[in-house]
Amino acid sequence: MPNLKLKQKKNLSSFRRIAIGTWKTVGDPSVYGSLTLKMGKALEYLDRFREVTGKRVTLSHMMAKAVASVLEKMPDANAILRWNRIYLRDDIGVFFQVAMNDPVTGEIDLSGATIHSCNTKNLEQIYDDFAGQVEKVRAGKDKELENTRSTFKKIPFFLLNFVLTLIGFLAYTLNLNLKWAGVPNDAFGSVMVTNIGVLGLEEAYVPLVPYSRVPLLIAMGAVKDDVVIVDGEVKVEKVMKLFATFDHRVLDGTHAAIMAKTLKTCFENPFEFFDSLEGRSTATANESLED
């Protein structure tokens, strides 16, 4: 059984071939872009969702569902580069960065949780999956993660670059299943999402992670009031900026434009796109909170 289920993309454009041949590492082909989303209706939906379900779903959960929809509609963006060829992924996984404290040193550490098949799940399912994984990660009960963390703590500093590069090569270029070595299958998914807004940051671009082979990273800024034009009138609305970093060997401006349009549609029409709340009452929430 391989690490990932893939199929090779055929008939690459001349530009895509040139892009693949131009850059040798994912440190070089980084492209950056930002997008401003109007968040008034999304925040209204979020409050209503929490009210009727009793679950504290966040904008990050909404982003997971939205970006999974983007990749489902545009499968060329759900890809990975191997042997200078683009392969399309069967699964759509969203990787969240998770802050935690090292159980031994107490130092603040960053880990992650990947929700697979996000395109087939609703917000409640994404919330439940994510909450379950985060609880295990922060409690040190994720055996695969703890084995990986333990292994890396034993690697000498001068070998870290070599080992990470080797793991990336084995897991993605050769597409080998490395669970026997403590490396979980498809650990980073199709796209990485990090919410810098919870840290109070309004803007930040995050770097591509070479060994993960993920070609798209999205940072969510803080929600703030801003002046916008609505139907020709100047108004103050809640907005949030997204900051995307993508690998130009796999994605380009055309992909980015389609993704931006789809994300705007999702967040500016949340009651139509996300889970239907029609007919649900606050009684559901009260029951959920009491259990």
N, C-alpha and C positions, 0 to 999 in steps of 0.2 A: 504494500500500500504506500503510495507516494505521500509527500508532505502536503501537496496541493493538488486539486483536480483542475487541470488546465487544458486548453486547446489553442494551438498556434493560430495567430491572426495572419491571414494571407493578404496578398496584394497591397503591400505597404506603398504609400505615396513616396515620390522622390524626396520630398522634404523630410519625411520620417526616416528614410534611409540615411540621408545626410546628417540629420540630428543624432542618430545612433552612432554614426561613424565619427562625429565631431568630438563628443565628450566621452571621456574614459571613466570618470567617476561621477557619483551623484553630487559631489561638492561643486562641480562646475555648471551643470545645466539648470540650476535653480532659477525659477521665474517667480516674481512676487506680484500680488494683486490684492486690492481691497474692494469691499462691497458694503454699502450702507443699506440696512434693512429698517423699514418702519415697523415698530414693535408694538404699537398700540393694541391692535387686535390680538396679537400673539400673547401679550400679557393678560388680556381679558380672558382669552381661552385658557391660559394656564391657571388663573384663579378659579375659573369655573370647573376645570378638570379636577383640581385638588378638592374643590367643594363636593363634587358628586362621587369621587372615588375614595377620598381620604388618603390618597397617595401623593407625596410631595415630589411630583414630577417637575423637572427643571428644564430650562432652555437647552441644556446639553442633551437631554433625552429627545427633545423635539428635533434638535439638529441631527441626531443619529438617524431618526426616521426620515428626515428630509433629504439628507445627503445619500442615504441608501436608495431613496426614490430617484435621485439624480443619476446614480450609477446604473440603476435598473433601466432607466430610459436611454442612457448613453453608455452601453456596455464597453465601448472602446476606451472609456476612462477607468474601467475596472480591470486593470491590466498589470502585468509585471514583465520586466525585461530580463531575458535569459539568453545567453549566447548571441547577443546583439539581435535578438528577435523578440517581438512582442507577443505575449501569450495572454489570452483573456481568461479571467477567473470564473469559475462556476458559482462560487459563493461570494456574498457581499458581507464583509465583516467591518465593523467600526471599532477602532481602538480608542479608549479613553485613557488619558493620563490620570493617575490617582496618587494623591499625596498621602504619605504614611510615615510613621516613626519606626526606625529600626528597633526591633525588640531587644537587641543586645546593647547597642550603643546609645539609643535614644535619639540619634540624629535624624533630622528630617530627610526622607528619601522619596524618590519618585518611582512609582511602579505603574501598572496598567491593567486594564480589563478589556477584553475583546468580546463584543456581542456579535455573534455570527447570524447570518440570514436575517439581517435587520429589515430587509425589504418585505419579508413575509410576516413580520410581527407588528402588532399594534403598540401604542405607547405604554399601555399597562404591562405588556409582556416584556418590552425593552426595559422598563423600570424595574420589574421583578428580577430579570436576569442580571441587570447591572448591580442592583442592591445586594443580591446574593453573592456575586463575585467580589464586590468591594468589601463586604463583611468578612469574607474568607481571607482576602488579601491583607486587610488591616489587622486581623486576628492571627495572622501567620498560619492559617489553616489550609492555604492553597499549596498542596504538596509539590506540584510541578514547579510553581514559582519559587517556593522555599528551597527546593533542590537546586534550581538555577542560581538563585542568590548565593547559596552556600558554595556552589562550585566556583562562581566568579570571585568570591572573596579569597579563594585559595590560589588564584592565578597571579603570578608575579606581574608587577606593573609594566615591565618592559615587554611582556607578551600579550598584553590586553588587545592592542591593535591587531596583532596577528590572529589571535583566537577569534575575535569578533568577525574579522574578514573571512576566516576559515568557516565559521558557522554559517555566515551568509552564503558562502559559496556552496556548501554542502546542502543546506536546507532549501535554497532557491535556485541556484544555477543548476545543481544536480538533482534538485527536487527530491531529496531523501527524507524519509521519516526518521527523525532523531529523538523520538520520545525515550528510547532506551538510554540516551545520554542526558536526559533531563531537560530537553528542549521541546516545549509543547508544539503541536502542529499548528501552523498558520497563526503564530503568536501575535501578529500585528495587523492582520486583516487587510482591507482594501484602502482604508483612509484613516488617518489619525486626527482626532478632535481633542483640543484642549481649551478649557474655559479660563482665559486669563482675566476675564471680568470679575470673577470671584476674588481675585487678588487685588482688585481695585485698579487694574490696568485698563486703559482705553485702547491702546495700540501696541502690537508686538507681532513680529514675524518669527516663526519658528523654523529651525533648520531641518532639511531632509536628513534622515537617519540611514546611512549607506547600507548597513547590514540588514535592515528591515525590508528593503526593496519596496517600500510604500512610496508611490509617486505623488501623493497628494496629502497635504497637511492643512488643517483649518484651525485658526485661533479665533476664539470668540471674545470680542472686547466687552467692556462694561456697557450696560444700558444707561443712556443719559438723555437729557432733554436737548433738542437741537431745533434750529429754525429750518423748516421745509416748505416747499411750495405744494399746495394741494388745491387742484382745480383753479389755478391762477391766483390763489390767496396765500399770503404768508401766515404760517401757523407754527406753533411750537409743539413738537411731538416727541415721543420716546423713540429713540433709534439705537441700533447696535451695529457696530462695524465688524465685518469678518475680514480676516487677513489670511490669504491663501499662499502657500508655497507649493509649487509643483515642478516636476521633472520634465523639462522641455523635450527630452527624448521620447517621452510617452504622450504628453499632453501639450496643447498649444492654445492660442487665443480663441480659436473656434470652439474648442471644448469649454474653455472658461466662460465664454459668452452664454452658451447653452446652460451651463451649470448655474450661472448667476441668475438667469431668467427663471429657471425652475425653483431655485431657493427663494427668490422674491415671491413667487406665486404661492409657495408653501406657507411662508410666514405672514404674508399679508392677507391670506385667505385661510386661516387655520381651522375655522369651523367646517370648511368644506374639505380640507385635505386630511387632517388628523382624525382620531377616533370620534365617532359621532356621539354627542352628548344629549341628543334630542330624546326627550322622554325620561331622562334620568333625574332623580331628585336628590336632595341633600340627605335623605334618609339612608341612602346607600352609603354615603360617607360616614354617617354616624355609626352605622353597623360595622363598617370597616375599621373605624378608629377604636371601637370597643373590643374587637377581637384580639 
